[in-house]
Amino acid sequence: MKYGLNIPQQGALDFLSLGALVHRLDPGIVPFRKASECRIHVSGGEFNVAANLSDCFRLKTGIVTAMVDYPIGDLIAERVRAMGVKPFYKQFRHNGVNGPNMATVYSDRGYGVRAPMVFYNRSNEAAAQLKPGDFDWQAIFAGGVRWFHSGGIFASLSDTTGEVIIEGMKAAKSAGTVVSFDLNFRAKLWNIWGGMERAQSVIRRIVENVDALVGNEEDLQLGLGVSEPEPGSRSGLDPSAFFGMIDKVVDKFPQIKIVATTLREVHSTNRHSWGAVAWIDGQTYVSPTCELDIYDRVGGGDGFASGLFYGLLTGEPEQEAVNLGWAHGALLTTFPGDTTMATVEQVRAFAKGGSARIQR
């Protein structure tokens, strides 16, 4: 039982995510109030990990989610197919006027001293209407699923989505599947219907079912109510506070075997120092650090999670798994959009200390 996890050796799917699909409108470095055109990126915190594991790391992955039968849904479904992710959709019919909708995320890229700006239109979102009983989990897990994943963004959408996560996780545990959760705490989303207290009560019930947890110091504090051991100013690359919180997490949730996060020190919108850390079955691991020239920072954390999970699913040594996550997250920030354009060979080369010299 490596990493303290009993990862199934095989299955019809290596990895399955549960979460909302969205489309992100990106006007580049122009703020929305002055924008005249946008690019459309298909995204979703939970989907991104499945897409990365399929497209870059060549694993068999799936997504359990809501889909609406209108052109935006068609656009999103096309991108799901293009990334090689197998969909398990609950279909919704659009009324031609006000939904249900596939959510829109608006995010400009910022530049230099100007930070990126993210806001949403999740009005009448189909994924927020998902509820227990909408999916036949027994059929979904029948062929075997090695790893099941969800996240705090989906949990925050309504008072039923957290229950769907718990239902899916219980089905996963019954099937012998490893379960992970990315805290991804978004106060804007929780504040609409529940606020901090409700968020923590939902997230704690979810995390009781989790083997591997992804989340930074702020996620642990806001999502789980875990206090920081020694507040104070320090480098964003200093892992001591994160490791200091692990004992409290494991005291509350003793079944957890892995807690991991990225470390980021933001010098400007386009220049970050980047690292990653993980606690795996009682041992701590720290990645190398590097300086990032950021093209598009959205999705870097999902890039880290997918590289880490790939390393764990393929039986890499713990340090190598952390380094693969760190390397893939770094590379992902050099591409437009939220999902990967890297190859596994590029990730492995960078994880070993590769350079930006031209490849001829």
C-alpha positions as CSV (number, residue, x, y, z in Angstrom):
1,M,0.0,0.0,0.0
2,K,2.1,2.8,-1.3
3,Y,1.8,6.4,0.1
4,G,-0.6,4.9,2.6
5,L,-3.1,4.7,-0.3
6,N,-4.5,1.5,-1.7
7,I,-4.7,2.7,-5.3
8,P,-6.3,0.1,-7.6
9,Q,-3.9,-1.2,-10.2
10,Q,-6.4,-1.0,-13.0
11,G,-9.8,0.2,-14.0
12,A,-11.9,1.4,-16.9
13,L,-10.9,4.9,-15.8
14,D,-7.7,6.0,-14.1
15,F,-9.4,9.2,-12.9
16,L,-12.9,10.6,-12.5
17,S,-13.8,14.2,-11.6
18,L,-17.2,15.5,-10.3
19,G,-17.7,19.3,-10.8
20,A,-19.1,22.1,-12.9
21,L,-18.1,22.9,-16.4
22,V,-17.8,26.6,-17.3
23,H,-16.6,28.8,-20.1
24,R,-14.2,31.6,-19.3
25,L,-14.2,34.8,-21.3
26,D,-10.6,36.3,-21.5
27,P,-10.0,39.7,-23.0
28,G,-6.2,39.3,-22.4
29,I,-4.5,42.2,-20.7
30,V,-7.4,44.5,-21.4
31,P,-9.8,45.1,-18.5
32,F,-13.4,44.1,-19.2
33,R,-14.7,47.7,-19.0
34,K,-12.5,48.5,-22.1
35,A,-12.6,45.1,-23.8
36,S,-13.7,44.8,-27.5
37,E,-13.0,41.0,-27.9
38,C,-12.5,37.9,-25.8
39,R,-11.1,34.4,-26.2
40,I,-13.3,31.6,-24.8
41,H,-11.6,28.9,-22.6
42,V,-13.5,25.9,-21.3
43,S,-12.7,25.2,-17.7
44,G,-13.8,24.1,-14.3
45,G,-11.6,23.4,-11.3
46,E,-12.5,19.7,-11.2
47,F,-12.6,19.3,-15.0
48,N,-9.2,20.9,-15.5
49,V,-7.5,18.1,-13.5
50,A,-9.2,15.3,-15.6
51,A,-8.4,17.2,-18.8
52,N,-4.7,17.6,-17.9
53,L,-4.4,14.0,-16.9
54,S,-5.9,12.9,-20.2
55,D,-4.3,15.3,-22.7
56,C,-0.8,15.6,-21.2
57,F,-0.4,12.5,-19.1
58,R,-2.3,10.1,-21.3
59,L,-4.5,8.6,-18.6
60,K,-8.1,7.5,-19.1
61,T,-10.3,10.1,-17.4
62,G,-13.9,11.1,-17.0
63,I,-16.1,14.0,-15.8
64,V,-19.5,13.8,-14.0
65,T,-21.3,17.0,-14.5
66,A,-24.3,19.0,-15.9
67,M,-24.8,19.8,-19.5
68,V,-27.3,22.1,-21.2
69,D,-28.6,21.6,-24.7
70,Y,-27.8,24.9,-26.3
71,P,-24.8,26.3,-28.3
72,I,-22.7,27.2,-25.3
73,G,-23.2,23.6,-24.0
74,D,-22.2,22.3,-27.5
75,L,-19.0,24.5,-27.4
76,I,-18.1,23.1,-24.0
77,A,-18.9,19.5,-24.9
78,E,-16.7,19.8,-28.0
79,R,-13.7,20.8,-25.8
80,V,-14.4,17.9,-23.4
81,R,-14.2,15.6,-26.3
82,A,-11.1,17.3,-27.7
83,M,-9.3,16.8,-24.3
84,G,-10.2,13.1,-24.4
85,V,-12.3,13.1,-21.2
86,K,-15.3,10.7,-21.0
87,P,-18.4,12.6,-20.0
88,F,-21.2,11.4,-17.7
89,Y,-23.8,14.2,-18.2
90,K,-27.0,15.0,-16.5
91,Q,-28.8,16.8,-19.3
92,F,-30.7,20.0,-18.9
93,R,-33.0,21.7,-21.5
94,H,-32.5,25.4,-22.1
95,N,-35.7,27.4,-22.4
96,G,-34.2,29.8,-25.0
97,V,-34.4,32.8,-22.6
98,N,-32.9,32.5,-19.1
99,G,-31.6,29.0,-18.8
100,P,-30.6,26.8,-17.2
101,N,-27.1,28.0,-18.2
102,M,-23.5,26.9,-18.3
103,A,-21.8,29.3,-16.1
104,T,-19.6,32.2,-17.4
105,V,-16.4,33.2,-15.7
106,Y,-14.9,36.6,-16.6
107,S,-11.1,37.0,-16.1
108,D,-8.7,39.5,-17.5
109,R,-5.0,38.7,-17.3
110,G,-3.8,41.8,-15.6
111,Y,-0.3,43.1,-16.3
112,G,2.7,44.1,-14.2
113,V,1.4,46.0,-11.1
114,R,-2.2,45.4,-12.2
115,A,-3.6,42.2,-10.8
116,P,-5.9,39.9,-12.7
117,M,-9.7,40.3,-12.0
118,V,-12.1,37.4,-11.7
119,F,-15.9,37.7,-11.5
120,Y,-18.8,35.4,-12.5
121,N,-22.2,35.0,-14.0
122,R,-23.5,31.8,-12.5
123,S,-27.2,32.8,-12.7
124,N,-29.5,29.8,-13.1
125,E,-26.5,27.5,-13.5
126,A,-27.3,23.9,-14.4
127,A,-24.6,22.5,-12.2
128,A,-25.9,24.2,-9.1
129,Q,-29.2,22.3,-9.6
130,L,-27.5,18.9,-9.4
131,K,-28.7,16.8,-6.4
132,P,-28.3,13.4,-4.9
133,G,-29.9,10.7,-7.1
134,D,-29.0,12.4,-10.4
135,F,-26.2,10.0,-11.2
136,D,-26.1,6.2,-11.3
137,W,-22.9,5.9,-9.3
138,Q,-23.0,2.1,-9.3
139,A,-23.0,2.1,-13.1
140,I,-20.3,4.8,-13.3
141,F,-18.0,2.8,-11.0
142,A,-18.9,-0.6,-12.4
143,G,-15.9,-0.9,-14.7
144,G,-13.5,0.2,-12.0
145,V,-12.2,3.8,-11.3
146,R,-8.8,4.2,-9.7
147,W,-9.1,7.8,-8.4
148,F,-12.1,10.0,-7.7
149,H,-11.8,13.8,-7.3
150,S,-14.0,16.8,-6.6
151,G,-13.5,20.3,-5.2
152,G,-14.6,23.3,-3.2
153,I,-15.8,25.3,-6.2
154,F,-18.5,22.7,-7.0
155,A,-19.3,22.4,-3.3
156,S,-19.9,26.1,-3.1
157,L,-22.6,26.3,-5.9
158,S,-25.7,25.4,-3.9
159,D,-27.0,23.5,-0.9
160,T,-27.3,20.3,-3.0
161,T,-23.9,20.2,-4.7
162,G,-22.0,19.3,-1.5
163,E,-24.5,16.4,-1.0
164,V,-23.8,15.2,-4.5
165,I,-20.0,15.2,-3.7
166,I,-20.6,13.2,-0.5
167,E,-22.8,10.7,-2.4
168,G,-20.2,10.3,-5.1
169,M,-17.4,9.9,-2.5
170,K,-19.3,7.2,-0.6
171,A,-19.9,5.3,-3.8
172,A,-16.2,5.7,-4.6
173,K,-15.1,4.3,-1.2
174,S,-17.5,1.4,-1.7
175,A,-15.8,0.7,-5.0
176,G,-12.3,0.7,-3.5
177,T,-11.4,4.0,-5.3
178,V,-9.0,6.6,-3.8
179,V,-10.7,9.9,-3.1
180,S,-9.3,13.4,-3.3
181,F,-10.6,16.9,-2.8
182,D,-9.2,20.4,-3.7
183,L,-10.5,22.9,-1.1
184,N,-10.4,25.8,-3.7
185,F,-12.1,28.1,-1.3
186,R,-14.0,30.9,-3.1
187,A,-15.6,33.3,-0.6
188,K,-17.6,35.1,-3.4
189,L,-19.4,31.8,-4.2
190,W,-20.1,30.7,-0.6
191,N,-21.3,34.2,0.4
192,I,-24.3,34.0,-1.9
193,W,-26.1,31.3,0.0
194,G,-24.2,30.1,3.0
195,G,-21.2,32.2,4.2
196,M,-18.2,31.0,6.1
197,E,-20.0,29.0,8.8
198,R,-22.1,27.0,6.3
199,A,-19.0,26.5,4.1
200,Q,-17.0,24.9,6.9
201,S,-19.9,22.6,7.9
202,V,-20.3,21.3,4.4
203,I,-16.6,21.0,3.7
204,R,-15.8,19.2,6.9
205,R,-18.5,16.6,6.1
206,I,-16.9,16.2,2.6
207,V,-13.4,15.9,3.9
208,E,-14.4,13.0,6.3
209,N,-14.4,10.9,3.1
210,V,-11.1,12.1,1.6
211,D,-7.7,10.3,1.3
212,A,-5.8,13.2,-0.4
213,L,-6.4,16.9,0.2
214,V,-5.1,19.8,-1.9
215,G,-5.2,23.3,-0.4
216,N,-3.0,26.2,0.6
217,E,-2.8,27.8,4.0
218,E,-5.7,30.1,3.3
219,D,-7.9,27.2,2.1
220,L,-7.1,25.2,5.3
221,Q,-8.0,28.2,7.4
222,L,-11.1,29.3,5.6
223,G,-12.4,25.9,4.4
224,L,-11.6,23.8,7.5
225,G,-11.2,26.4,10.2
226,V,-7.7,25.2,10.9
227,S,-5.7,28.1,12.5
228,E,-2.3,29.1,11.4
229,P,0.4,28.3,14.0
230,E,2.5,31.4,13.9
231,P,1.1,34.4,12.0
232,G,3.6,36.8,10.7
233,S,5.3,38.0,7.6
234,R,7.4,35.6,5.7
235,S,8.2,34.4,2.2
236,G,5.4,32.9,0.2
237,L,7.8,30.1,-0.5
238,D,8.3,29.2,3.2
239,P,6.5,25.9,3.8
240,S,6.8,26.0,7.6
241,A,3.3,27.5,8.3
242,F,1.7,25.0,5.9
243,F,3.5,22.0,7.5
244,G,2.6,23.5,10.9
245,M,-1.1,23.2,10.0
246,I,-0.9,19.6,8.9
247,D,-1.0,18.1,12.4
248,K,-4.3,19.9,13.0
249,V,-5.8,18.7,9.8
250,V,-4.8,15.1,10.5
251,D,-6.0,15.3,14.1
252,K,-9.4,16.3,12.7
253,F,-9.4,13.9,9.8
254,P,-7.1,11.0,10.7
255,Q,-7.9,9.0,7.5
256,I,-6.1,11.6,5.3
257,K,-2.8,10.3,3.9
258,I,-1.8,13.3,1.6
259,V,-2.0,17.1,2.0
260,A,-0.4,19.1,-0.8
261,T,-0.2,22.7,-2.1
262,T,1.6,25.1,-4.3
263,L,3.7,27.9,-2.9
264,R,3.7,31.2,-4.7
265,E,5.4,34.5,-4.1
266,V,3.9,37.2,-6.4
267,H,6.4,39.9,-7.4
268,S,4.1,41.2,-10.2
269,T,1.3,39.8,-12.2
270,N,3.8,38.4,-14.7
271,R,6.6,37.3,-12.4
272,H,6.1,34.8,-9.6
273,S,8.4,32.5,-7.6
274,W,6.9,29.1,-7.6
275,G,7.2,26.0,-5.5
276,A,5.2,23.1,-4.1
277,V,5.0,21.0,-0.9
278,A,3.3,17.8,0.2
279,W,2.8,15.8,3.4
280,I,2.6,12.2,2.3
281,D,1.9,9.5,5.0
282,G,3.8,11.3,7.7
283,Q,6.7,12.6,5.6
284,T,7.2,16.0,4.1
285,Y,8.5,16.8,0.6
286,V,9.4,20.2,-0.9
287,S,9.8,20.8,-4.6
288,P,12.6,22.9,-6.3
289,T,11.7,26.5,-6.8
290,C,11.8,28.5,-10.0
291,E,10.9,32.0,-11.3
292,L,7.9,32.0,-13.5
293,D,7.2,34.5,-16.4
294,I,3.4,34.2,-16.3
295,Y,1.3,34.2,-19.5
296,D,-2.0,33.2,-17.9
297,R,-2.0,32.2,-14.2
298,V,-5.5,30.6,-14.2
299,G,-5.3,26.8,-13.7
300,G,-1.8,26.6,-12.3
301,G,-3.0,25.0,-9.1
302,D,-5.0,22.4,-11.1
303,G,-1.9,21.8,-13.1
304,F,0.0,21.0,-9.9
305,A,-2.7,18.7,-8.7
306,S,-2.8,16.8,-12.0
307,G,0.9,16.3,-12.1
308,L,1.0,15.1,-8.5
309,F,-1.9,12.7,-9.0
310,Y,-0.2,11.4,-12.2
311,G,3.0,10.6,-10.2
312,L,1.0,8.9,-7.5
313,L,-1.1,6.9,-10.0
314,T,2.0,5.7,-11.8
315,G,3.9,4.7,-8.6
316,E,6.6,7.4,-8.8
317,P,8.7,8.0,-5.6
318,E,7.0,10.7,-3.5
319,Q,9.5,13.4,-4.2
320,E,9.3,12.8,-8.0
321,A,5.4,13.0,-7.8
322,V,5.7,16.4,-6.0
323,N,8.2,17.5,-8.6
324,L,6.0,16.4,-11.5
325,G,3.1,18.4,-10.1
326,W,5.4,21.5,-9.5
327,A,6.8,21.2,-13.1
328,H,3.4,20.8,-14.8
329,G,1.8,23.7,-12.8
330,A,4.7,25.9,-13.8
331,L,4.4,25.0,-17.5
332,L,0.6,25.5,-17.4
333,T,1.1,29.2,-16.6
334,T,2.9,29.6,-19.9
335,F,-0.1,28.7,-22.0
336,P,-3.4,30.6,-22.7
337,G,-6.4,29.0,-21.0
338,D,-7.0,26.9,-18.0
339,T,-6.0,23.4,-19.3
340,T,-2.7,22.0,-20.4
341,M,-0.9,22.3,-23.7
342,A,2.2,20.5,-22.3
343,T,3.4,17.0,-23.1
344,V,4.4,14.5,-20.4
345,E,7.9,14.5,-21.9
346,Q,8.2,18.3,-21.4
347,V,6.9,17.9,-17.8
348,R,9.5,15.2,-17.0
349,A,12.3,17.2,-18.5
350,F,11.4,20.3,-16.5
351,A,11.0,18.3,-13.3
352,K,14.5,17.0,-13.8
353,G,15.8,20.6,-14.2
354,G,15.2,21.2,-17.9
355,S,16.0,24.6,-19.5
356,A,14.2,26.9,-21.9
357,R,16.8,26.4,-24.6
358,I,15.3,25.9,-28.0
359,Q,14.5,22.2,-28.8
360,R,15.6,21.5,-32.4
